[in-house]
């Protein structure tokens, strides 16, 4: 299945050279415009998206309007210029750019190439069809980790069966199961569960595409917590 390639200069991505987010840590992070990146199939696109509240929502809106950030070529140039083994996160808001729900191969390939010898990672809510799974697996194999974001542990089992690293949003008001229905281990994000301060930079589990089928669970949190819990229950 083929998808039309998106012009690298037609999309907007903002680069934060050093994040001030305590959960992420002092590493580079990016924000992609919602249009052309967020899949319409994402269950949180209209309700529950954590990026649609607080300071991040204001920042994301400016990126969407073109008031902040650069184009895809600017992003790739930045990533290529990072120090060797630099840990960084793609998309604190936004997803992988796509056409009709199919991940854009040209944009992703150029980013994967720029990320060579770096440690970039991200998450995606895109439907795990044959095209998208193929693109995700190719990126993971070449060192840019893309996690499949799921809304249930049963969905995680299906993603794992496709050979993908997975994460899952879980109800914050209920105990998190220790395993998925198929028996894969579930670990609540250490930044949420550890008694000692932990951030993405010190943990790095989500950047490991070969973490032995370990599912990372994120408890619903923030101002959207109630809405997320309701959506998970459905």
NUMI-316627 format. One record per residue (C-alpha): residue in three letters; x, y, z. Coordinates in steps of 0.1 Angstrom, whole numbers, plus 2048, in hexadecimal, padded with zeros to 3 digits. Each point is the difference from the previous one (the first is absolute). Layout:
N
<site><aa>ala</aa><c1>X</c1><c2>Y</c2><c3>Z</c3></site>
...
This chain:
234
<site><aa>unk</aa><c1>800</c1><c2>800</c2><c3>800</c3></site>
<site><aa>unk</aa><c1>80E</c1><c2>822</c2><c3>7F6</c3></site>
<site><aa>unk</aa><c1>7FA</c1><c2>822</c2><c3>80D</c3></site>
<site><aa>unk</aa><c1>807</c1><c2>822</c2><c3>7F0</c3></site>
<site><aa>unk</aa><c1>81F</c1><c2>810</c2><c3>80E</c3></site>
<site><aa>unk</aa><c1>7FD</c1><c2>820</c2><c3>814</c3></site>
<site><aa>unk</aa><c1>816</c1><c2>81E</c2><c3>7F7</c3></site>
<site><aa>unk</aa><c1>819</c1><c2>803</c2><c3>81C</c3></site>
<site><aa>unk</aa><c1>7FC</c1><c2>826</c2><c3>7FF</c3></site>
<site><aa>unk</aa><c1>7DB</c1><c2>7FF</c2><c3>804</c3></site>
<site><aa>unk</aa><c1>7FF</c1><c2>7F2</c2><c3>824</c3></site>
<site><aa>unk</aa><c1>808</c1><c2>812</c2><c3>820</c3></site>
<site><aa>unk</aa><c1>815</c1><c2>7F2</c2><c3>81D</c3></site>
<site><aa>unk</aa><c1>80E</c1><c2>813</c2><c3>81E</c3></site>
<site><aa>unk</aa><c1>820</c1><c2>7F6</c2><c3>810</c3></site>
<site><aa>unk</aa><c1>806</c1><c2>806</c2><c3>825</c3></site>
<site><aa>unk</aa><c1>826</c1><c2>7FC</c2><c3>804</c3></site>
<site><aa>unk</aa><c1>7FE</c1><c2>7F9</c2><c3>825</c3></site>
<site><aa>unk</aa><c1>7DE</c1><c2>7F6</c2><c3>810</c3></site>
<site><aa>unk</aa><c1>7F6</c1><c2>810</c2><c3>821</c3></site>
<site><aa>unk</aa><c1>7E6</c1><c2>7E4</c2><c3>805</c3></site>
<site><aa>unk</aa><c1>80A</c1><c2>7EE</c2><c3>820</c3></site>
<site><aa>unk</aa><c1>7F1</c1><c2>7DF</c2><c3>7F4</c3></site>
<site><aa>unk</aa><c1>814</c1><c2>800</c2><c3>7E0</c3></site>
<site><aa>unk</aa><c1>821</c1><c2>80F</c2><c3>80D</c3></site>
<site><aa>unk</aa><c1>818</c1><c2>819</c2><c3>7F0</c3></site>
<site><aa>unk</aa><c1>801</c1><c2>7F1</c2><c3>7DD</c3></site>
<site><aa>unk</aa><c1>7F5</c1><c2>80C</c2><c3>7DE</c3></site>
<site><aa>unk</aa><c1>7DB</c1><c2>7FC</c2><c3>7F8</c3></site>
<site><aa>unk</aa><c1>7EB</c1><c2>809</c2><c3>7E3</c3></site>
<site><aa>unk</aa><c1>7DB</c1><c2>80A</c2><c3>7FA</c3></site>
<site><aa>unk</aa><c1>7EF</c1><c2>7F8</c2><c3>7DE</c3></site>
<site><aa>unk</aa><c1>7E2</c1><c2>812</c2><c3>7F3</c3></site>
<site><aa>unk</aa><c1>7E0</c1><c2>7EE</c2><c3>805</c3></site>
<site><aa>unk</aa><c1>7F5</c1><c2>802</c2><c3>7DC</c3></site>
<site><aa>unk</aa><c1>810</c1><c2>7E5</c2><c3>7EA</c3></site>
<site><aa>unk</aa><c1>80E</c1><c2>7EE</c2><c3>81F</c3></site>
<site><aa>unk</aa><c1>7E5</c1><c2>7F6</c2><c3>819</c3></site>
<site><aa>unk</aa><c1>7EC</c1><c2>7E3</c2><c3>7F3</c3></site>
<site><aa>unk</aa><c1>7DA</c1><c2>806</c2><c3>7FF</c3></site>
<site><aa>unk</aa><c1>7FD</c1><c2>7DD</c2><c3>80F</c3></site>
<site><aa>unk</aa><c1>811</c1><c2>80A</c2><c3>820</c3></site>
<site><aa>unk</aa><c1>7E7</c1><c2>7FB</c2><c3>81C</c3></site>
<site><aa>unk</aa><c1>80C</c1><c2>81F</c2><c3>812</c3></site>
<site><aa>unk</aa><c1>7FF</c1><c2>818</c2><c3>7E2</c3></site>
<site><aa>unk</aa><c1>7E1</c1><c2>811</c2><c3>80C</c3></site>
<site><aa>unk</aa><c1>800</c1><c2>7F8</c2><c3>825</c3></site>
<site><aa>unk</aa><c1>81B</c1><c2>7F7</c2><c3>819</c3></site>
<site><aa>unk</aa><c1>81F</c1><c2>80B</c2><c3>7ED</c3></site>
<site><aa>unk</aa><c1>81A</c1><c2>80B</c2><c3>81A</c3></site>
<site><aa>unk</aa><c1>80F</c1><c2>818</c2><c3>7E7</c3></site>
<site><aa>unk</aa><c1>7E0</c1><c2>815</c2><c3>7FE</c3></site>
<site><aa>unk</aa><c1>803</c1><c2>80F</c2><c3>823</c3></site>
<site><aa>unk</aa><c1>818</c1><c2>815</c2><c3>813</c3></site>
<site><aa>unk</aa><c1>81F</c1><c2>812</c2><c3>7F2</c3></site>
<site><aa>unk</aa><c1>806</c1><c2>7E4</c2><c3>7E6</c3></site>
<site><aa>unk</aa><c1>7DE</c1><c2>807</c2><c3>7F0</c3></site>
<site><aa>unk</aa><c1>80A</c1><c2>825</c2><c3>7FC</c3></site>
<site><aa>unk</aa><c1>821</c1><c2>7F6</c2><c3>7F1</c3></site>
<site><aa>unk</aa><c1>7F0</c1><c2>7E6</c2><c3>7E9</c3></site>
<site><aa>unk</aa><c1>7E8</c1><c2>81A</c2><c3>7F3</c3></site>
<site><aa>unk</aa><c1>81C</c1><c2>817</c2><c3>7F6</c3></site>
<site><aa>unk</aa><c1>811</c1><c2>7E4</c2><c3>7ED</c3></site>
<site><aa>unk</aa><c1>7E0</c1><c2>7F8</c2><c3>7EF</c3></site>
<site><aa>unk</aa><c1>7FC</c1><c2>824</c2><c3>7F5</c3></site>
<site><aa>unk</aa><c1>824</c1><c2>802</c2><c3>7F3</c3></site>
<site><aa>unk</aa><c1>80A</c1><c2>819</c2><c3>81A</c3></site>
<site><aa>unk</aa><c1>81B</c1><c2>7E8</c2><c3>80E</c3></site>
<site><aa>unk</aa><c1>816</c1><c2>7E5</c2><c3>7F2</c3></site>
<site><aa>unk</aa><c1>80F</c1><c2>7F8</c2><c3>7DE</c3></site>
<site><aa>unk</aa><c1>7FA</c1><c2>7E6</c2><c3>7E5</c3></site>
<site><aa>unk</aa><c1>80A</c1><c2>7DB</c2><c3>7FD</c3></site>
<site><aa>unk</aa><c1>821</c1><c2>807</c2><c3>7F0</c3></site>
<site><aa>unk</aa><c1>809</c1><c2>817</c2><c3>81E</c3></site>
<site><aa>unk</aa><c1>7F7</c1><c2>7E3</c2><c3>817</c3></site>
<site><aa>unk</aa><c1>816</c1><c2>7E7</c2><c3>7EE</c3></site>
<site><aa>unk</aa><c1>81D</c1><c2>819</c2><c3>7FF</c3></site>
<site><aa>unk</aa><c1>7FD</c1><c2>805</c2><c3>825</c3></site>
<site><aa>unk</aa><c1>7FF</c1><c2>7DB</c2><c3>808</c3></site>
<site><aa>unk</aa><c1>81D</c1><c2>7F8</c2><c3>7EA</c3></site>
<site><aa>unk</aa><c1>814</c1><c2>81A</c2><c3>812</c3></site>
<site><aa>unk</aa><c1>7FA</c1><c2>7F2</c2><c3>823</c3></site>
<site><aa>unk</aa><c1>81D</c1><c2>7F0</c2><c3>813</c3></site>
<site><aa>unk</aa><c1>805</c1><c2>7DB</c2><c3>7FB</c3></site>
<site><aa>unk</aa><c1>7E8</c1><c2>7EB</c2><c3>816</c3></site>
<site><aa>unk</aa><c1>7EC</c1><c2>81F</c2><c3>809</c3></site>
<site><aa>unk</aa><c1>7DE</c1><c2>7F6</c2><c3>80F</c3></site>
<site><aa>unk</aa><c1>7E3</c1><c2>814</c2><c3>7F4</c3></site>
<site><aa>unk</aa><c1>7DA</c1><c2>7FD</c2><c3>7FD</c3></site>
<site><aa>unk</aa><c1>7EB</c1><c2>806</c2><c3>7E1</c3></site>
<site><aa>unk</aa><c1>7DD</c1><c2>80E</c2><c3>805</c3></site>
<site><aa>unk</aa><c1>7F7</c1><c2>80B</c2><c3>823</c3></site>
<site><aa>unk</aa><c1>7E1</c1><c2>809</c2><c3>7EC</c3></site>
<site><aa>unk</aa><c1>7F6</c1><c2>7F4</c2><c3>7DD</c3></site>
<site><aa>unk</aa><c1>807</c1><c2>7DF</c2><c3>7EF</c3></site>
<site><aa>unk</aa><c1>811</c1><c2>7F3</c2><c3>7E0</c3></site>
<site><aa>unk</aa><c1>7F7</c1><c2>813</c2><c3>7E1</c3></site>
<site><aa>unk</aa><c1>7E8</c1><c2>7ED</c2><c3>7EA</c3></site>
<site><aa>unk</aa><c1>7E9</c1><c2>801</c2><c3>7E2</c3></site>
<site><aa>unk</aa><c1>7DE</c1><c2>7F0</c2><c3>807</c3></site>
<site><aa>unk</aa><c1>80D</c1><c2>7EE</c2><c3>81E</c3></site>
<site><aa>unk</aa><c1>81E</c1><c2>7F1</c2><c3>7EE</c3></site>
<site><aa>unk</aa><c1>822</c1><c2>80B</c2><c3>80F</c3></site>
<site><aa>unk</aa><c1>814</c1><c2>814</c2><c3>7E7</c3></site>
<site><aa>unk</aa><c1>81D</c1><c2>7EB</c2><c3>7F5</c3></site>
<site><aa>unk</aa><c1>815</c1><c2>81D</c2><c3>7F2</c3></site>
<site><aa>unk</aa><c1>7FF</c1><c2>815</c2><c3>820</c3></site>
<site><aa>unk</aa><c1>806</c1><c2>7E2</c2><c3>817</c3></site>
<site><aa>unk</aa><c1>81D</c1><c2>7F3</c2><c3>7EB</c3></site>
<site><aa>unk</aa><c1>812</c1><c2>821</c2><c3>800</c3></site>
<site><aa>unk</aa><c1>7FC</c1><c2>803</c2><c3>826</c3></site>
<site><aa>unk</aa><c1>80C</c1><c2>7DD</c2><c3>806</c3></site>
<site><aa>unk</aa><c1>81E</c1><c2>808</c2><c3>7EB</c3></site>
<site><aa>unk</aa><c1>807</c1><c2>820</c2><c3>813</c3></site>
<site><aa>unk</aa><c1>7FD</c1><c2>7ED</c2><c3>821</c3></site>
<site><aa>unk</aa><c1>81C</c1><c2>7E8</c2><c3>7F8</c3></site>
<site><aa>unk</aa><c1>816</c1><c2>7FB</c2><c3>81F</c3></site>
<site><aa>unk</aa><c1>7E7</c1><c2>815</c2><c3>814</c3></site>
<site><aa>unk</aa><c1>7E5</c1><c2>7F3</c2><c3>818</c3></site>
<site><aa>unk</aa><c1>7DF</c1><c2>80E</c2><c3>7F4</c3></site>
<site><aa>unk</aa><c1>7DF</c1><c2>7F1</c2><c3>80A</c3></site>
<site><aa>unk</aa><c1>7DB</c1><c2>808</c2><c3>7FE</c3></site>
<site><aa>unk</aa><c1>7DC</c1><c2>7F1</c2><c3>803</c3></site>
<site><aa>unk</aa><c1>7E5</c1><c2>7FC</c2><c3>7E6</c3></site>
<site><aa>unk</aa><c1>7DA</c1><c2>7FC</c2><c3>801</c3></site>
<site><aa>unk</aa><c1>7FE</c1><c2>7F7</c2><c3>7DB</c3></site>
<site><aa>unk</aa><c1>7EC</c1><c2>7E1</c2><c3>7F7</c3></site>
<site><aa>unk</aa><c1>817</c1><c2>7E2</c2><c3>7FE</c3></site>
<site><aa>unk</aa><c1>7F9</c1><c2>7F6</c2><c3>7DD</c3></site>
<site><aa>unk</aa><c1>819</c1><c2>7EF</c2><c3>7E9</c3></site>
<site><aa>unk</aa><c1>80F</c1><c2>820</c2><c3>7F3</c3></site>
<site><aa>unk</aa><c1>804</c1><c2>811</c2><c3>821</c3></site>
<site><aa>unk</aa><c1>80E</c1><c2>7E1</c2><c3>812</c3></site>
<site><aa>unk</aa><c1>819</c1><c2>7FC</c2><c3>7E4</c3></site>
<site><aa>unk</aa><c1>80C</c1><c2>824</c2><c3>804</c3></site>
<site><aa>unk</aa><c1>802</c1><c2>7FE</c2><c3>825</c3></site>
<site><aa>unk</aa><c1>814</c1><c2>7E0</c2><c3>800</c3></site>
<site><aa>unk</aa><c1>818</c1><c2>80E</c2><c3>7E6</c3></site>
<site><aa>unk</aa><c1>806</c1><c2>81F</c2><c3>816</c3></site>
<site><aa>unk</aa><c1>804</c1><c2>7EB</c2><c3>820</c3></site>
<site><aa>unk</aa><c1>81A</c1><c2>7EA</c2><c3>7EF</c3></site>
<site><aa>unk</aa><c1>814</c1><c2>81E</c2><c3>7F5</c3></site>
<site><aa>unk</aa><c1>801</c1><c2>810</c2><c3>823</c3></site>
<site><aa>unk</aa><c1>7E3</c1><c2>818</c2><c3>801</c3></site>
<site><aa>unk</aa><c1>7E7</c1><c2>7F0</c2><c3>818</c3></site>
<site><aa>unk</aa><c1>7DB</c1><c2>804</c2><c3>7FA</c3></site>
<site><aa>unk</aa><c1>7E9</c1><c2>7F2</c2><c3>81B</c3></site>
<site><aa>unk</aa><c1>7DD</c1><c2>7F5</c2><c3>7F8</c3></site>
<site><aa>unk</aa><c1>7E9</c1><c2>813</c2><c3>817</c3></site>
<site><aa>unk</aa><c1>7E2</c1><c2>7EA</c2><c3>80B</c3></site>
<site><aa>unk</aa><c1>7E1</c1><c2>806</c2><c3>815</c3></site>
<site><aa>unk</aa><c1>7FD</c1><c2>7DD</c2><c3>80E</c3></site>
<site><aa>unk</aa><c1>818</c1><c2>7E4</c2><c3>80A</c3></site>
<site><aa>unk</aa><c1>7EE</c1><c2>7E9</c2><c3>7E7</c3></site>
<site><aa>unk</aa><c1>809</c1><c2>818</c2><c3>7E4</c3></site>
<site><aa>unk</aa><c1>824</c1><c2>7FF</c2><c3>80D</c3></site>
<site><aa>unk</aa><c1>800</c1><c2>7DA</c2><c3>7FB</c3></site>
<site><aa>unk</aa><c1>7F6</c1><c2>805</c2><c3>7DC</c3></site>
<site><aa>unk</aa><c1>81B</c1><c2>81A</c2><c3>7FB</c3></site>
<site><aa>unk</aa><c1>81A</c1><c2>7EA</c2><c3>810</c3></site>
<site><aa>unk</aa><c1>7F5</c1><c2>7E4</c2><c3>7E9</c3></site>
<site><aa>unk</aa><c1>809</c1><c2>817</c2><c3>7E3</c3></site>
<site><aa>unk</aa><c1>823</c1><c2>805</c2><c3>80E</c3></site>
<site><aa>unk</aa><c1>7FB</c1><c2>823</c2><c3>80E</c3></site>
<site><aa>unk</aa><c1>80B</c1><c2>80F</c2><c3>821</c3></site>
<site><aa>unk</aa><c1>7E0</c1><c2>80C</c2><c3>812</c3></site>
<site><aa>unk</aa><c1>7F4</c1><c2>818</c2><c3>81A</c3></site>
<site><aa>unk</aa><c1>7DD</c1><c2>803</c2><c3>80F</c3></site>
<site><aa>unk</aa><c1>7EA</c1><c2>81A</c2><c3>811</c3></site>
<site><aa>unk</aa><c1>7F0</c1><c2>7F1</c2><c3>81F</c3></site>
<site><aa>unk</aa><c1>7E5</c1><c2>80B</c2><c3>818</c3></site>
<site><aa>unk</aa><c1>80F</c1><c2>815</c2><c3>81C</c3></site>
<site><aa>unk</aa><c1>7E4</c1><c2>7F5</c2><c3>818</c3></site>
<site><aa>unk</aa><c1>806</c1><c2>7DB</c2><c3>7FD</c3></site>
<site><aa>unk</aa><c1>81E</c1><c2>7E9</c2><c3>808</c3></site>
<site><aa>unk</aa><c1>815</c1><c2>7FA</c2><c3>7E1</c3></site>
<site><aa>unk</aa><c1>802</c1><c2>7DB</c2><c3>7F7</c3></site>
<site><aa>unk</aa><c1>823</c1><c2>7F2</c2><c3>802</c3></site>
<site><aa>unk</aa><c1>7FB</c1><c2>7ED</c2><c3>7DF</c3></site>
<site><aa>unk</aa><c1>7ED</c1><c2>803</c2><c3>7E0</c3></site>
<site><aa>unk</aa><c1>7E5</c1><c2>7E5</c2><c3>7F7</c3></site>
<site><aa>unk</aa><c1>81B</c1><c2>7EE</c2><c3>7ED</c3></site>
<site><aa>unk</aa><c1>818</c1><c2>801</c2><c3>81D</c3></site>
<site><aa>unk</aa><c1>818</c1><c2>81C</c2><c3>7F6</c3></site>
<site><aa>unk</aa><c1>80E</c1><c2>814</c2><c3>81D</c3></site>
<site><aa>unk</aa><c1>7F1</c1><c2>822</c2><c3>807</c3></site>
<site><aa>unk</aa><c1>815</c1><c2>81B</c2><c3>811</c3></site>
<site><aa>unk</aa><c1>7F1</c1><c2>822</c2><c3>80A</c3></site>
<site><aa>unk</aa><c1>816</c1><c2>81C</c2><c3>7F3</c3></site>
<site><aa>unk</aa><c1>81C</c1><c2>805</c2><c3>81A</c3></site>
<site><aa>unk</aa><c1>7FB</c1><c2>825</c2><c3>7FF</c3></site>
<site><aa>unk</aa><c1>7DD</c1><c2>7FA</c2><c3>80E</c3></site>
<site><aa>unk</aa><c1>808</c1><c2>7E3</c2><c3>817</c3></site>
<site><aa>unk</aa><c1>823</c1><c2>804</c2><c3>80E</c3></site>
<site><aa>unk</aa><c1>805</c1><c2>80E</c2><c3>823</c3></site>
<site><aa>unk</aa><c1>820</c1><c2>810</c2><c3>7F3</c3></site>
<site><aa>unk</aa><c1>800</c1><c2>81B</c2><c3>7E5</c3></site>
<site><aa>unk</aa><c1>801</c1><c2>7F0</c2><c3>7DE</c3></site>
<site><aa>unk</aa><c1>7FC</c1><c2>810</c2><c3>7DE</c3></site>
<site><aa>unk</aa><c1>801</c1><c2>7F4</c2><c3>7DC</c3></site>
<site><aa>unk</aa><c1>824</c1><c2>809</c2><c3>7FD</c3></site>
<site><aa>unk</aa><c1>80A</c1><c2>7EA</c2><c3>81D</c3></site>
<site><aa>unk</aa><c1>7E8</c1><c2>7E4</c2><c3>7F9</c3></site>
<site><aa>unk</aa><c1>801</c1><c2>7FC</c2><c3>7DA</c3></site>
<site><aa>unk</aa><c1>7EB</c1><c2>7E0</c2><c3>7FF</c3></site>
<site><aa>unk</aa><c1>7E9</c1><c2>80F</c2><c3>7E5</c3></site>
<site><aa>unk</aa><c1>81E</c1><c2>806</c2><c3>7EA</c3></site>
<site><aa>unk</aa><c1>809</c1><c2>7DB</c2><c3>801</c3></site>
<site><aa>unk</aa><c1>7EE</c1><c2>7EF</c2><c3>7E2</c3></site>
<site><aa>unk</aa><c1>80B</c1><c2>7DE</c2><c3>80C</c3></site>
<site><aa>unk</aa><c1>7F5</c1><c2>800</c2><c3>824</c3></site>
<site><aa>unk</aa><c1>7F4</c1><c2>7DB</c2><c3>800</c3></site>
<site><aa>unk</aa><c1>7DB</c1><c2>808</c2><c3>7FB</c3></site>
<site><aa>unk</aa><c1>7FE</c1><c2>815</c2><c3>820</c3></site>
<site><aa>unk</aa><c1>7E2</c1><c2>817</c2><c3>7FF</c3></site>
<site><aa>unk</aa><c1>804</c1><c2>823</c2><c3>80F</c3></site>
<site><aa>unk</aa><c1>7E0</c1><c2>80C</c2><c3>810</c3></site>
<site><aa>unk</aa><c1>7F8</c1><c2>825</c2><c3>804</c3></site>
<site><aa>unk</aa><c1>7E6</c1><c2>808</c2><c3>81A</c3></site>
<site><aa>unk</aa><c1>7E7</c1><c2>81A</c2><c3>7F5</c3></site>
<site><aa>unk</aa><c1>80A</c1><c2>821</c2><c3>810</c3></site>
<site><aa>unk</aa><c1>7FD</c1><c2>826</c2><c3>7FE</c3></site>
<site><aa>unk</aa><c1>7E1</c1><c2>814</c2><c3>7F9</c3></site>
<site><aa>unk</aa><c1>7F4</c1><c2>7E6</c2><c3>7E6</c3></site>
<site><aa>unk</aa><c1>802</c1><c2>7E3</c2><c3>818</c3></site>
<site><aa>unk</aa><c1>7DA</c1><c2>7FC</c2><c3>804</c3></site>
<site><aa>unk</aa><c1>7FA</c1><c2>801</c2><c3>7DB</c3></site>
<site><aa>unk</aa><c1>81B</c1><c2>7E7</c2><c3>7F9</c3></site>
<site><aa>unk</aa><c1>7F3</c1><c2>7E8</c2><c3>81B</c3></site>
<site><aa>unk</aa><c1>7DE</c1><c2>802</c2><c3>7F0</c3></site>
<site><aa>unk</aa><c1>80D</c1><c2>7F8</c2><c3>7DD</c3></site>
<site><aa>unk</aa><c1>814</c1><c2>7E3</c2><c3>80D</c3></site>
<site><aa>unk</aa><c1>7E2</c1><c2>7F2</c2><c3>811</c3></site>
<site><aa>unk</aa><c1>7ED</c1><c2>801</c2><c3>7DF</c3></site>
